[in-house]
C-alpha cells in the first residue's frame, strides 16, 4: 500500500497504523498479503514495515 501526506511529513499517524492493521487483518483470510505500507512526504518516505509497525 502507498499514500502521500499533503503536509509533507511522512511520519505515520495513529490512523495510518490502525488502518494498516485493519486492512492486513481483513486481507489475510482472503489470501492477500500486504507486504508494506509506504507513506510519501515532501522530503522522503516512511515504511511501516521498516518501522516495525506492521
mmCIF file as Biopython writes it, N, C-alpha, C and O atoms, coordinates in Angstrom:
data_model
#
loop_
_atom_site.group_PDB
_atom_site.id
_atom_site.type_symbol
_atom_site.label_atom_id
_atom_site.label_alt_id
_atom_site.label_comp_id
_atom_site.label_asym_id
_atom_site.label_entity_id
_atom_site.label_seq_id
_atom_site.pdbx_PDB_ins_code
_atom_site.Cartn_x
_atom_site.Cartn_y
_atom_site.Cartn_z
_atom_site.occupancy
_atom_site.B_iso_or_equiv
_atom_site.auth_seq_id
_atom_site.auth_asym_id
_atom_site.pdbx_PDB_model_num
ATOM 1   N N  . UNK A ? 1  ? 0.853  -1.162  0.000  1.0 0.0 1  A 1 
ATOM 2   C CA . UNK A ? 1  ? 0.000  0.000   0.000  1.0 0.0 1  A 1 
ATOM 3   C C  . UNK A ? 1  ? 0.901  1.227   0.000  1.0 0.0 1  A 1 
ATOM 4   O O  . UNK A ? 1  ? 2.035  1.190   0.477  1.0 0.0 1  A 1 
ATOM 5   N N  . UNK A ? 2  ? 0.373  2.302   -0.541 1.0 0.0 2  A 1 
ATOM 6   C CA . UNK A ? 2  ? 1.124  3.556   -0.556 1.0 0.0 2  A 1 
ATOM 7   C C  . UNK A ? 2  ? 0.140  4.718   -0.576 1.0 0.0 2  A 1 
ATOM 8   O O  . UNK A ? 2  ? -0.921 4.648   -1.197 1.0 0.0 2  A 1 
ATOM 9   N N  . UNK A ? 3  ? 0.514  5.778   0.113  1.0 0.0 3  A 1 
ATOM 10  C CA . UNK A ? 3  ? -0.247 7.024   0.027  1.0 0.0 3  A 1 
ATOM 11  C C  . UNK A ? 3  ? 0.686  8.174   0.380  1.0 0.0 3  A 1 
ATOM 12  O O  . UNK A ? 3  ? 1.804  7.961   0.848  1.0 0.0 3  A 1 
ATOM 13  N N  . UNK A ? 4  ? 0.216  9.383   0.151  1.0 0.0 4  A 1 
ATOM 14  C CA . UNK A ? 4  ? 1.040  10.545  0.467  1.0 0.0 4  A 1 
ATOM 15  C C  . UNK A ? 4  ? 0.425  11.330  1.616  1.0 0.0 4  A 1 
ATOM 16  O O  . UNK A ? 4  ? -0.762 11.202  1.916  1.0 0.0 4  A 1 
ATOM 17  N N  . UNK A ? 5  ? 1.247  12.133  2.243  1.0 0.0 5  A 1 
ATOM 18  C CA . UNK A ? 5  ? 0.789  13.083  3.249  1.0 0.0 5  A 1 
ATOM 19  C C  . UNK A ? 5  ? 0.976  14.479  2.659  1.0 0.0 5  A 1 
ATOM 20  O O  . UNK A ? 5  ? 2.110  14.923  2.485  1.0 0.0 5  A 1 
ATOM 21  N N  . UNK A ? 6  ? -0.105 15.170  2.350  1.0 0.0 6  A 1 
ATOM 22  C CA . UNK A ? 6  ? -0.001 16.509  1.762  1.0 0.0 6  A 1 
ATOM 23  C C  . UNK A ? 6  ? 0.774  17.496  2.645  1.0 0.0 6  A 1 
ATOM 24  O O  . UNK A ? 6  ? 1.306  18.487  2.145  1.0 0.0 6  A 1 
ATOM 25  N N  . UNK A ? 7  ? 0.838  17.231  3.946  1.0 0.0 7  A 1 
ATOM 26  C CA . UNK A ? 7  ? 1.595  18.107  4.843  1.0 0.0 7  A 1 
ATOM 27  C C  . UNK A ? 7  ? 3.088  18.049  4.542  1.0 0.0 7  A 1 
ATOM 28  O O  . UNK A ? 7  ? 3.835  18.955  4.910  1.0 0.0 7  A 1 
ATOM 29  N N  . UNK A ? 8  ? 3.524  16.972  3.866  1.0 0.0 8  A 1 
ATOM 30  C CA . UNK A ? 8  ? 4.942  16.794  3.554  1.0 0.0 8  A 1 
ATOM 31  C C  . UNK A ? 8  ? 5.677  15.931  4.551  1.0 0.0 8  A 1 
ATOM 32  O O  . UNK A ? 8  ? 6.773  15.454  4.257  1.0 0.0 8  A 1 
ATOM 33  N N  . UNK A ? 9  ? 5.105  15.714  5.727  1.0 0.0 9  A 1 
ATOM 34  C CA . UNK A ? 9  ? 5.730  14.899  6.773  1.0 0.0 9  A 1 
ATOM 35  C C  . UNK A ? 9  ? 5.282  13.451  6.599  1.0 0.0 9  A 1 
ATOM 36  O O  . UNK A ? 9  ? 4.096  13.158  6.752  1.0 0.0 9  A 1 
ATOM 37  N N  . UNK A ? 10 ? 6.198  12.541  6.285  1.0 0.0 10 A 1 
ATOM 38  C CA . UNK A ? 10 ? 5.802  11.152  6.045  1.0 0.0 10 A 1 
ATOM 39  C C  . UNK A ? 10 ? 5.594  10.314  7.313  1.0 0.0 10 A 1 
ATOM 40  O O  . UNK A ? 10 ? 5.336  9.114   7.213  1.0 0.0 10 A 1 
ATOM 41  N N  . UNK A ? 11 ? 5.698  10.910  8.481  1.0 0.0 11 A 1 
ATOM 42  C CA . UNK A ? 11 ? 5.531  10.161  9.723  1.0 0.0 11 A 1 
ATOM 43  C C  . UNK A ? 11 ? 4.131  9.556   9.798  1.0 0.0 11 A 1 
ATOM 44  O O  . UNK A ? 11 ? 3.144  10.275  9.638  1.0 0.0 11 A 1 
ATOM 45  N N  . UNK A ? 12 ? 4.026  8.243   10.039 1.0 0.0 12 A 1 
ATOM 46  C CA . UNK A ? 12 ? 2.708  7.612   10.104 1.0 0.0 12 A 1 
ATOM 47  C C  . UNK A ? 12 ? 1.891  8.129   11.291 1.0 0.0 12 A 1 
ATOM 48  O O  . UNK A ? 12 ? 2.405  8.255   12.403 1.0 0.0 12 A 1 
ATOM 49  N N  . UNK A ? 13 ? 0.635  8.421   11.043 1.0 0.0 13 A 1 
ATOM 50  C CA . UNK A ? 13 ? -0.271 8.822   12.121 1.0 0.0 13 A 1 
ATOM 51  C C  . UNK A ? 13 ? -0.841 7.558   12.765 1.0 0.0 13 A 1 
ATOM 52  O O  . UNK A ? 13 ? -0.707 6.460   12.226 1.0 0.0 13 A 1 
ATOM 53  N N  . UNK A ? 14 ? -1.472 7.727   13.915 1.0 0.0 14 A 1 
ATOM 54  C CA . UNK A ? 14 ? -2.129 6.590   14.556 1.0 0.0 14 A 1 
ATOM 55  C C  . UNK A ? 14 ? -3.213 6.029   13.643 1.0 0.0 14 A 1 
ATOM 56  O O  . UNK A ? 14 ? -3.429 4.818   13.605 1.0 0.0 14 A 1 
ATOM 57  N N  . UNK A ? 15 ? -3.892 6.904   12.909 1.0 0.0 15 A 1 
ATOM 58  C CA . UNK A ? 15 ? -4.927 6.448   11.968 1.0 0.0 15 A 1 
ATOM 59  C C  . UNK A ? 15 ? -4.306 5.599   10.859 1.0 0.0 15 A 1 
ATOM 60  O O  . UNK A ? 15 ? -4.892 4.595   10.453 1.0 0.0 15 A 1 
ATOM 61  N N  . UNK A ? 16 ? -3.125 5.988   10.363 1.0 0.0 16 A 1 
ATOM 62  C CA . UNK A ? 16 ? -2.424 5.197   9.338  1.0 0.0 16 A 1 
ATOM 63  C C  . UNK A ? 16 ? -2.105 3.804   9.868  1.0 0.0 16 A 1 
ATOM 64  O O  . UNK A ? 16 ? -2.308 2.806   9.177  1.0 0.0 16 A 1 
ATOM 65  N N  . UNK A ? 17 ? -1.606 3.744   11.095 1.0 0.0 17 A 1 
ATOM 66  C CA . UNK A ? 17 ? -1.210 2.473   11.698 1.0 0.0 17 A 1 
ATOM 67  C C  . UNK A ? 17 ? -2.431 1.578   11.910 1.0 0.0 17 A 1 
ATOM 68  O O  . UNK A ? 17 ? -2.401 0.394   11.576 1.0 0.0 17 A 1 
ATOM 69  N N  . UNK A ? 18 ? -3.499 2.143   12.461 1.0 0.0 18 A 1 
ATOM 70  C CA . UNK A ? 18 ? -4.713 1.358   12.716 1.0 0.0 18 A 1 
ATOM 71  C C  . UNK A ? 18 ? -5.344 0.885   11.410 1.0 0.0 18 A 1 
ATOM 72  O O  . UNK A ? 18 ? -5.784 -0.261  11.319 1.0 0.0 18 A 1 
ATOM 73  N N  . UNK A ? 19 ? -5.395 1.755   10.395 1.0 0.0 19 A 1 
ATOM 74  C CA . UNK A ? 19 ? -5.972 1.379   9.109  1.0 0.0 19 A 1 
ATOM 75  C C  . UNK A ? 19 ? -5.169 0.235   8.498  1.0 0.0 19 A 1 
ATOM 76  O O  . UNK A ? 19 ? -5.746 -0.707  7.956  1.0 0.0 19 A 1 
ATOM 77  N N  . UNK A ? 20 ? -3.850 0.311   8.580  1.0 0.0 20 A 1 
ATOM 78  C CA . UNK A ? 20 ? -2.992 -0.737  8.027  1.0 0.0 20 A 1 
ATOM 79  C C  . UNK A ? 20 ? -3.268 -2.069  8.718  1.0 0.0 20 A 1 
ATOM 80  O O  . UNK A ? 20 ? -3.415 -3.095  8.054  1.0 0.0 20 A 1 
ATOM 81  N N  . UNK A ? 21 ? -3.340 -2.056  10.046 1.0 0.0 21 A 1 
ATOM 82  C CA . UNK A ? 21 ? -3.615 -3.285  10.787 1.0 0.0 21 A 1 
ATOM 83  C C  . UNK A ? 21 ? -4.979 -3.852  10.405 1.0 0.0 21 A 1 
ATOM 84  O O  . UNK A ? 21 ? -5.132 -5.068  10.283 1.0 0.0 21 A 1 
ATOM 85  N N  . UNK A ? 22 ? -5.958 -2.991  10.217 1.0 0.0 22 A 1 
ATOM 86  C CA . UNK A ? 22 ? -7.300 -3.452  9.821  1.0 0.0 22 A 1 
ATOM 87  C C  . UNK A ? 22 ? -7.276 -4.096  8.444  1.0 0.0 22 A 1 
ATOM 88  O O  . UNK A ? 22 ? -7.855 -5.164  8.242  1.0 0.0 22 A 1 
ATOM 89  N N  . UNK A ? 23 ? -6.607 -3.446  7.500  1.0 0.0 23 A 1 
ATOM 90  C CA . UNK A ? 23 ? -6.543 -3.978  6.138  1.0 0.0 23 A 1 
ATOM 91  C C  . UNK A ? 23 ? -5.786 -5.304  6.111  1.0 0.0 23 A 1 
ATOM 92  O O  . UNK A ? 23 ? -6.208 -6.240  5.433  1.0 0.0 23 A 1 
ATOM 93  N N  . UNK A ? 24 ? -4.683 -5.392  6.834  1.0 0.0 24 A 1 
ATOM 94  C CA . UNK A ? 24 ? -3.925 -6.651  6.903  1.0 0.0 24 A 1 
ATOM 95  C C  . UNK A ? 24 ? -4.810 -7.758  7.468  1.0 0.0 24 A 1 
ATOM 96  O O  . UNK A ? 24 ? -4.811 -8.879  6.958  1.0 0.0 24 A 1 
ATOM 97  N N  . UNK A ? 25 ? -5.564 -7.443  8.521  1.0 0.0 25 A 1 
ATOM 98  C CA . UNK A ? 25 ? -6.437 -8.441  9.139  1.0 0.0 25 A 1 
ATOM 99  C C  . UNK A ? 25 ? -7.569 -8.889  8.233  1.0 0.0 25 A 1 
ATOM 100 O O  . UNK A ? 25 ? -7.952 -10.059 8.248  1.0 0.0 25 A 1 
ATOM 101 N N  . UNK A ? 26 ? -8.103 -7.973  7.449  1.0 0.0 26 A 1 
ATOM 102 C CA . UNK A ? 26 ? -9.185 -8.307  6.521  1.0 0.0 26 A 1 
ATOM 103 C C  . UNK A ? 26 ? -8.656 -9.067  5.308  1.0 0.0 26 A 1 
ATOM 104 O O  . UNK A ? 26 ? -9.317 -9.975  4.803  1.0 0.0 26 A 1 
ATOM 105 N N  . UNK A ? 27 ? -7.464 -8.696  4.843  1.0 0.0 27 A 1 
ATOM 106 C CA . UNK A ? 27 ? -6.901 -9.293  3.632  1.0 0.0 27 A 1 
ATOM 107 C C  . UNK A ? 27 ? -6.393 -10.720 3.850  1.0 0.0 27 A 1 
ATOM 108 O O  . UNK A ? 27 ? -6.486 -11.555 2.951  1.0 0.0 27 A 1 
ATOM 109 N N  . UNK A ? 28 ? -5.864 -10.998 5.029  1.0 0.0 28 A 1 
ATOM 110 C CA . UNK A ? 28 ? -5.246 -12.314 5.292  1.0 0.0 28 A 1 
ATOM 111 C C  . UNK A ? 28 ? -6.176 -13.496 5.013  1.0 0.0 28 A 1 
ATOM 112 O O  . UNK A ? 28 ? -5.755 -14.430 4.331  1.0 0.0 28 A 1 
ATOM 113 N N  . UNK A ? 29 ? -7.428 -13.503 5.508  1.0 0.0 29 A 1 
ATOM 114 C CA . UNK A ? 29 ? -8.293 -14.659 5.229  1.0 0.0 29 A 1 
ATOM 115 C C  . UNK A ? 29 ? -8.639 -14.817 3.749  1.0 0.0 29 A 1 
ATOM 116 O O  . UNK A ? 29 ? -9.073 -15.883 3.313  1.0 0.0 29 A 1 
ATOM 117 N N  . UNK A ? 30 ? -8.443 -13.751 2.993  1.0 0.0 30 A 1 
ATOM 118 C CA . UNK A ? 30 ? -8.710 -13.806 1.556  1.0 0.0 30 A 1 
ATOM 119 C C  . UNK A ? 30 ? -7.482 -14.251 0.760  1.0 0.0 30 A 1 
ATOM 120 O O  . UNK A ? 30 ? -7.525 -14.341 -0.467 1.0 0.0 30 A 1 
ATOM 121 N N  . UNK A ? 31 ? -6.386 -14.529 1.474  1.0 0.0 31 A 1 
ATOM 122 C CA . UNK A ? 31 ? -5.158 -14.958 0.813  1.0 0.0 31 A 1 
ATOM 123 C C  . UNK A ? 31 ? -4.352 -13.808 0.233  1.0 0.0 31 A 1 
ATOM 124 O O  . UNK A ? 31 ? -3.479 -14.024 -0.607 1.0 0.0 31 A 1 
ATOM 125 N N  . UNK A ? 32 ? -4.638 -12.584 0.676  1.0 0.0 32 A 1 
ATOM 126 C CA . UNK A ? 32 ? -3.934 -11.402 0.172  1.0 0.0 32 A 1 
ATOM 127 C C  . UNK A ? 32 ? -2.907 -10.976 1.211  1.0 0.0 32 A 1 
ATOM 128 O O  . UNK A ? 32 ? -3.242 -10.766 2.376  1.0 0.0 32 A 1 
ATOM 129 N N  . UNK A ? 33 ? -1.650 -10.849 0.783  1.0 0.0 33 A 1 
ATOM 130 C CA . UNK A ? 33 ? -0.580 -10.396 1.672  1.0 0.0 33 A 1 
ATOM 131 C C  . UNK A ? 33 ? -0.307 -8.927  1.433  1.0 0.0 33 A 1 
ATOM 132 O O  . UNK A ? 33 ? -0.179 -8.483  0.292  1.0 0.0 33 A 1 
ATOM 133 N N  . UNK A ? 34 ? -0.221 -8.181  2.513  1.0 0.0 34 A 1 
ATOM 134 C CA . UNK A ? 34 ? 0.193  -6.774  2.431  1.0 0.0 34 A 1 
ATOM 135 C C  . UNK A ? 34 ? 1.663  -6.764  2.837  1.0 0.0 34 A 1 
ATOM 136 O O  . UNK A ? 34 ? 1.998  -7.051  3.986  1.0 0.0 34 A 1 
ATOM 137 N N  . UNK A ? 35 ? 2.522  -6.436  1.903  1.0 0.0 35 A 1 
ATOM 138 C CA . UNK A ? 35 ? 3.965  -6.517  2.159  1.0 0.0 35 A 1 
ATOM 139 C C  . UNK A ? 35 ? 4.506  -5.295  2.878  1.0 0.0 35 A 1 
ATOM 140 O O  . UNK A ? 35 ? 5.464  -5.406  3.643  1.0 0.0 35 A 1 
ATOM 141 N N  . UNK A ? 36 ? 3.909  -4.125  2.649  1.0 0.0 36 A 1 
ATOM 142 C CA . UNK A ? 36 ? 4.391  -2.897  3.276  1.0 0.0 36 A 1 
ATOM 143 C C  . UNK A ? 36 ? 3.348  -1.815  3.073  1.0 0.0 36 A 1 
ATOM 144 O O  . UNK A ? 36 ? 2.432  -1.961  2.264  1.0 0.0 36 A 1 
ATOM 145 N N  . UNK A ? 37 ? 3.494  -0.744  3.803  1.0 0.0 37 A 1 
ATOM 146 C CA . UNK A ? 37 ? 2.689  0.462   3.625  1.0 0.0 37 A 1 
ATOM 147 C C  . UNK A ? 37 ? 3.668  1.621   3.635  1.0 0.0 37 A 1 
ATOM 148 O O  . UNK A ? 37 ? 4.284  1.921   4.657  1.0 0.0 37 A 1 
ATOM 149 N N  . UNK A ? 38 ? 3.805  2.266   2.492  1.0 0.0 38 A 1 
ATOM 150 C CA . UNK A ? 38 ? 4.746  3.367   2.315  1.0 0.0 38 A 1 
ATOM 151 C C  . UNK A ? 38 ? 3.978  4.678   2.353  1.0 0.0 38 A 1 
ATOM 152 O O  . UNK A ? 38 ? 2.946  4.824   1.697  1.0 0.0 38 A 1 
ATOM 153 N N  . UNK A ? 39 ? 4.487  5.628   3.124  1.0 0.0 39 A 1 
ATOM 154 C CA . UNK A ? 39 ? 3.916  6.973   3.157  1.0 0.0 39 A 1 
ATOM 155 C C  . UNK A ? 39 ? 4.956  7.912   2.565  1.0 0.0 39 A 1 
ATOM 156 O O  . UNK A ? 39 ? 6.104  7.954   3.006  1.0 0.0 39 A 1 
ATOM 157 N N  . UNK A ? 40 ? 4.530  8.664   1.556  1.0 0.0 40 A 1 
ATOM 158 C CA . UNK A ? 40 ? 5.425  9.570   0.845  1.0 0.0 40 A 1 
ATOM 159 C C  . UNK A ? 40 ? 5.188  10.994  1.326  1.0 0.0 40 A 1 
ATOM 160 O O  . UNK A ? 40 ? 4.048  11.444  1.440  1.0 0.0 40 A 1 
ATOM 161 N N  . UNK A ? 41 ? 6.280  11.693  1.607  1.0 0.0 41 A 1 
ATOM 162 C CA . UNK A ? 41 ? 6.222  13.099  2.009  1.0 0.0 41 A 1 
ATOM 163 C C  . UNK A ? 41 ? 7.091  13.928  1.104  1.0 0.0 41 A 1 
ATOM 164 O O  . UNK A ? 41 ? 7.697  13.417  0.163  1.0 0.0 41 A 1 
ATOM 165 N N  . UNK A ? 42 ? 7.149  15.205  1.390  1.0 0.0 42 A 1 
ATOM 166 C CA . UNK A ? 42 ? 7.910  16.132  0.548  1.0 0.0 42 A 1 
ATOM 167 C C  . UNK A ? 42 ? 9.403  15.789  0.505  1.0 0.0 42 A 1 
ATOM 168 O O  . UNK A ? 42 ? 10.031 15.861  -0.551 1.0 0.0 42 A 1 
ATOM 169 N N  . UNK A ? 43 ? 9.957  15.424  1.641  1.0 0.0 43 A 1 
ATOM 170 C CA . UNK A ? 43 ? 11.407 15.196  1.715  1.0 0.0 43 A 1 
ATOM 171 C C  . UNK A ? 43 ? 11.784 13.755  2.015  1.0 0.0 43 A 1 
ATOM 172 O O  . UNK A ? 43 ? 12.857 13.496  2.560  1.0 0.0 43 A 1 
ATOM 173 N N  . UNK A ? 44 ? 10.916 12.818  1.666  1.0 0.0 44 A 1 
ATOM 174 C CA . UNK A ? 44 ? 11.267 11.425  1.919  1.0 0.0 44 A 1 
ATOM 175 C C  . UNK A ? 44 ? 10.040 10.550  2.044  1.0 0.0 44 A 1 
ATOM 176 O O  . UNK A ? 44 ? 8.944  10.915  1.619  1.0 0.0 44 A 1 
ATOM 177 N N  . UNK A ? 45 ? 10.247 9.389   2.633  1.0 0.0 45 A 1 
ATOM 178 C CA . UNK A ? 45 ? 9.161  8.426   2.785  1.0 0.0 45 A 1 
ATOM 179 C C  . UNK A ? 45 ? 9.338  7.667   4.095  1.0 0.0 45 A 1 
ATOM 180 O O  . UNK A ? 45 ? 10.397 7.709   4.721  1.0 0.0 45 A 1 
ATOM 181 N N  . UNK A ? 46 ? 8.274  6.971   4.492  1.0 0.0 46 A 1 
ATOM 182 C CA . UNK A ? 46 ? 8.314  6.121   5.677  1.0 0.0 46 A 1 
ATOM 183 C C  . UNK A ? 46 ? 7.730  4.765   5.298  1.0 0.0 46 A 1 
ATOM 184 O O  . UNK A ? 46 ? 6.748  4.685   4.560  1.0 0.0 46 A 1 
ATOM 185 N N  . UNK A ? 47 ? 8.335  3.719   5.802  1.0 0.0 47 A 1 
ATOM 186 C CA . UNK A ? 47 ? 7.880  2.352   5.579  1.0 0.0 47 A 1 
ATOM 187 C C  . UNK A ? 47 ? 7.380  1.811   6.916  1.0 0.0 47 A 1 
ATOM 188 O O  . UNK A ? 47 ? 8.151  1.691   7.868  1.0 0.0 47 A 1 
ATOM 189 N N  . UNK A ? 48 ? 6.085  1.485   6.986  1.0 0.0 48 A 1 
ATOM 190 C CA . UNK A ? 48 ? 5.567  0.930   8.235  1.0 0.0 48 A 1 
ATOM 191 C C  . UNK A ? 48 ? 6.234  -0.394  8.561  1.0 0.0 48 A 1 
ATOM 192 O O  . UNK A ? 48 ? 6.466  -0.697  9.732  1.0 0.0 48 A 1 
ATOM 193 N N  . UNK A ? 49 ? 6.548  -1.195  7.537  1.0 0.0 49 A 1 
ATOM 194 C CA . UNK A ? 49 ? 7.241  -2.451  7.788  1.0 0.0 49 A 1 
ATOM 195 C C  . UNK A ? 49 ? 8.645  -2.173  8.329  1.0 0.0 49 A 1 
ATOM 196 O O  . UNK A ? 49 ? 9.082  -2.803  9.292  1.0 0.0 49 A 1 
ATOM 197 N N  . UNK A ? 50 ? 9.343  -1.228  7.704  1.0 0.0 50 A 1 
ATOM 198 C CA . UNK A ? 50 ? 10.690 -0.872  8.147  1.0 0.0 50 A 1 
ATOM 199 C C  . UNK A ? 50 ? 10.715 -0.305  9.560  1.0 0.0 50 A 1 
ATOM 200 O O  . UNK A ? 50 ? 11.705 -0.443  10.278 1.0 0.0 50 A 1 
ATOM 201 N N  . UNK A ? 51 ? 9.612  0.336   9.952  1.0 0.0 51 A 1 
ATOM 202 C CA . UNK A ? 51 ? 9.499  0.912   11.292 1.0 0.0 51 A 1 
ATOM 203 C C  . UNK A ? 51 ? 8.927  -0.095  12.295 1.0 0.0 51 A 1 
ATOM 204 O O  . UNK A ? 51 ? 8.685  0.235   13.456 1.0 0.0 51 A 1 
ATOM 205 N N  . UNK A ? 52 ? 8.714  -1.339  11.818 1.0 0.0 52 A 1 
ATOM 206 C CA . UNK A ? 52 ? 8.162  -2.435  12.635 1.0 0.0 52 A 1 
ATOM 207 C C  . UNK A ? 52 ? 6.796  -2.070  13.207 1.0 0.0 52 A 1 
ATOM 208 O O  . UNK A ? 52 ? 6.485  -2.397  14.352 1.0 0.0 52 A 1 
ATOM 209 N N  . UNK A ? 53 ? 5.984  -1.389  12.397 1.0 0.0 53 A 1 
ATOM 210 C CA . UNK A ? 53 ? 4.632  -1.017  12.813 1.0 0.0 53 A 1 
ATOM 211 C C  . UNK A ? 53 ? 3.587  -1.927  12.184 1.0 0.0 53 A 1 
ATOM 212 O O  . UNK A ? 53 ? 2.386  -1.712  12.342 1.0 0.0 53 A 1 
ATOM 213 N N  . UNK A ? 54 ? 4.057  -2.947  11.468 1.0 0.0 54 A 1 
ATOM 214 C CA . UNK A ? 54 ? 3.133  -3.937  10.902 1.0 0.0 54 A 1 
ATOM 215 C C  . UNK A ? 54 ? 3.794  -5.288  10.833 1.0 0.0 54 A 1 
ATOM 216 O O  . UNK A ? 54 ? 3.178  -6.255  10.385 1.0 0.0 54 A 1 
#
